[in-house]
Structure formats: structure tokens, C-alpha cells
Amino acid sequence: MLKLGSLELSSPFILAPMESVSDCAYRRVCWDRGASLTWTEMIRARGLTRNNKSTFDLIDTFDPEVLTGVQLLVTNEKELVEALSKLEGSTSAHFKNIRAVDLNFGCPSPEVIKIGAGPALLKRRAKLEAIFSALGEWKKKTTLPIGAVGVKIRLGLNRMEQDQKVYLPIVELANEHVDYVVIHARHARQDSTEKPTWSAIAEARTRSKIPIIGNGDIVTLDDWNRLRRETNAEGALIARGAIRSPWVFRGLRGLGSGTPESLAEIDAAETQYLALADKFGTKPKFREWHREGFRRMRARLNGETLAGPSLPANEHMK
Ligand SMILES: Cc1cc2nc3c(=O)[nH]c(=O)nc-3n(C[C@H](O)[C@H](O)[C@H](O)COP(=O)(O)O)c2cc1C
């Protein structure tokens, strides 16, 4: 069991926030197969403060049984406080079951970095402190049932920042204000095919008083055992592994295979997904991707290789 703030998770294995992937219906599919906490895709705080309807619609916490948090992208503490007050002030069903808030300091998109958000903030200690503190103070006062607040970081904006170990003072700052830190063990210029630097997670862990969630290439129980051994991280955030197979959580929990065992298993998961997507009014961008995802799962089971992209277009991975 893993405790983040007052949230008691049934396992250390958390579904990552993923654009075009982590919609309410797919979160349920992963939850039923062993994910212990799930996230919406990244929501721009600026879209909330400007009352942008399509931004509000992306917050789709319709399912009360699935522990779900909202991930926000912010540029400063004022924007954060304003965005949080929008969440708080709304009676929309979209917002009903928000149990955690995460801040994204990892998105490598040039557009995000240009506005001084995401990894552009990793080195800006005073700004970060103001943001972390605003989030921690909000949690103390909010009327929403928020169990945990935290941050997701990369190792730096670039190689130089990683070498300067900018992530270490961030962990110390986080100790004072929030409940956990997710560390995606790559810097923001790194390609997702490059090997993550788990040793940085281990270093960060020696400075932390709060749980550290490791992220980057964790798919199998062997990966998790190695992450534990090498870093002492308390949890793992799973992204691409859960696109390839929502059963990845079953494998991580040691309860069976991390991949589907039969076509019938894939058919049942897709039927469940589509029924939930209808129920929740899931947007076409998610549905289209998941239909393709299930098609790929069937092909893999049949030993076929399909052409075309294996990930939906997104600005979070190079
Ligand atoms: C399709 C896709 C969308 C993503 N969207 C987000 C996002 O909205 N917010 C975020 O913090 N990270 C996002 N990421 C990054 C993942 O959360 C994770 O940090 C990264 O994929 C490394 O984990 P993995 O090795 O398990 O894939 C995305 C990744 C992918 C593949």
C-alpha cells in the first residue's frame, strides 16, 4: 500500500496523465485491471482562468469509484490560485470526483517552454516555491475532498540542468509544501527512446521526506523490483506501458500476465471501454486512439506488426 497525503492507494502503481489517452473511460479500464490512482491529461490553468469551455470539458471525473486527480499546467502562483478557485466554485459533474491535484513541470513542448511553464520553471526556485506553497495552502483550506497534491518533474530543462542536479532542491522544496513528487527520469530535451536515469531518482529519494514516484520505462514486475532496489522509490507511474496493455497493472501486481492472454480478453476490454465512453460522452480524439490501441493489441497477440504510429500525437513525448 502507498499513502499520498491522506489517499490510501491499494498498490504503488499509478496510471500516468496522458494527452488523448487518459480519459474517464480508459481510466476505468486500467483501474479495473489494477491501477491504484489515475490522472486526467494535462489541463492548462490558463484555459480555466479564461473560462475556456473545451478546457473545462477535459476534466472528466465522472466515475466516483476510480481515484482520480487533475493535472494542471501553470506559469505562476496567481494563475494556479485562480484556476483552483474555478475547480472549487463549479458544481459541474465534470469536477465532482477530483481527489488530487498534480502540477506538470515536465512537458517538453516548445510552446509550453516559451510561456515559461513546465520544465522552464525547474530552475526558478523563488517562483517554484511560491507555486508549491500556494498549492499546499489551498489544500489546507479547500472544501473539495482533496487527498493529495504534488508535482511531476523532469530532471531539468536540458542536459546542463540535469548535470547541475536542479531536481534535488525541488525535492527539498516539495518536502515543505506537497505530498509527493513524481520524477520522470529524463531531461526535457531527451527522446522517449533514450534510457531514463534512474540513479537521479535514487539521489532525490535520499533528500525526500515525502513519497517519490519513479517514472520512465517501468512496465514489468522485474522493472518495478529493480526500481525499488536501485532507487527506493515508493511508487511507479506508468504511461506507455498502459497504452500497450491496460493489463500492465495486473503484471506489476504479480497477479498474472502484463499483456492480454486472449482475443476474448481484448474484446471484453474494448466493449467495456466503448460502453463507458458512450456513458461519459468521451470525445472522439480519445475513442479513435483507443480503437487503434485495441487493434494493435490484437495484432500483437496474433504476432503481426502494424504500420503507423503506436502513440497518439501528443506534445509530451519526443
Ligand atoms: C501519449 C502521451 C501523452 C502524454 N501526456 C502527458 C500529460 O498530459 N501530462 C504529463 O505530465 N505527461 C504526459 N506524458 C508523459 C508521461 O506521463 C510519462 O511521463 C512518460 O511517457 C514516461 O513514462 P513511460 O516510460 O511509462 O511512458 C504523455 C506521454 C504519452 C506517451
The ligand as a MOL file (V3000), in Angstrom:
LIG
                    3D

  0  0  0     0  0            999 V3000
M  V30 BEGIN CTAB
M  V30 COUNTS 31 33 0 0 0
M  V30 BEGIN ATOM
M  V30 1 C 0.5790 9.8600 -25.4760 0
M  V30 2 C 1.2430 10.5110 -24.2930 0
M  V30 3 C 0.6630 11.6100 -23.6870 0
M  V30 4 C 1.2620 12.1980 -22.5560 0
M  V30 5 N 0.6210 13.2440 -21.9290 0
M  V30 6 C 1.1190 13.7120 -20.7460 0
M  V30 7 C 0.3940 14.6690 -19.9710 0
M  V30 8 O -0.7140 15.1240 -20.3090 0
M  V30 9 N 0.9620 15.0980 -18.7990 0
M  V30 10 C 2.1870 14.6110 -18.3720 0
M  V30 11 O 2.6660 15.0030 -17.2930 0
M  V30 12 N 2.8720 13.7130 -19.0840 0
M  V30 13 C 2.3660 13.2350 -20.2340 0
M  V30 14 N 3.0400 12.2560 -20.9140 0
M  V30 15 C 4.3140 11.7130 -20.3520 0
M  V30 16 C 4.0180 10.5020 -19.4430 0
M  V30 17 O 3.1700 10.8300 -18.3690 0
M  V30 18 C 5.3270 9.8890 -18.8660 0
M  V30 19 O 5.9790 10.8600 -18.0920 0
M  V30 20 C 6.2720 9.4080 -19.9600 0
M  V30 21 O 5.5790 8.7640 -21.0130 0
M  V30 22 C 7.3300 8.4220 -19.3950 0
M  V30 23 O 6.7010 7.2890 -18.8360 0
M  V30 24 P 6.6850 5.8460 -19.5850 0
M  V30 25 O 8.1240 5.4850 -19.8060 0
M  V30 26 O 5.9620 4.9370 -18.6350 0
M  V30 27 O 5.9840 6.0500 -20.9040 0
M  V30 28 C 2.4800 11.6850 -22.0510 0
M  V30 29 C 3.0630 10.5670 -22.6830 0
M  V30 30 C 2.4610 9.9860 -23.7800 0
M  V30 31 C 3.1110 8.7770 -24.4110 0
M  V30 END ATOM
M  V30 BEGIN BOND
M  V30 1 1 1 2
M  V30 2 1 2 3
M  V30 3 2 2 30
M  V30 4 2 3 4
M  V30 5 1 4 5
M  V30 6 1 4 28
M  V30 7 2 5 6
M  V30 8 1 6 7
M  V30 9 1 6 13
M  V30 10 2 7 8
M  V30 11 1 7 9
M  V30 12 1 9 10
M  V30 13 2 10 11
M  V30 14 1 10 12
M  V30 15 2 12 13
M  V30 16 1 13 14
M  V30 17 1 14 15
M  V30 18 1 14 28
M  V30 19 1 15 16
M  V30 20 1 16 17
M  V30 21 1 16 18
M  V30 22 1 18 19
M  V30 23 1 18 20
M  V30 24 1 20 21
M  V30 25 1 20 22
M  V30 26 1 22 23
M  V30 27 1 23 24
M  V30 28 2 24 25
M  V30 29 1 24 26
M  V30 30 1 24 27
M  V30 31 2 28 29
M  V30 32 1 29 30
M  V30 33 1 30 31
M  V30 END BOND
M  V30 END CTAB
M  END
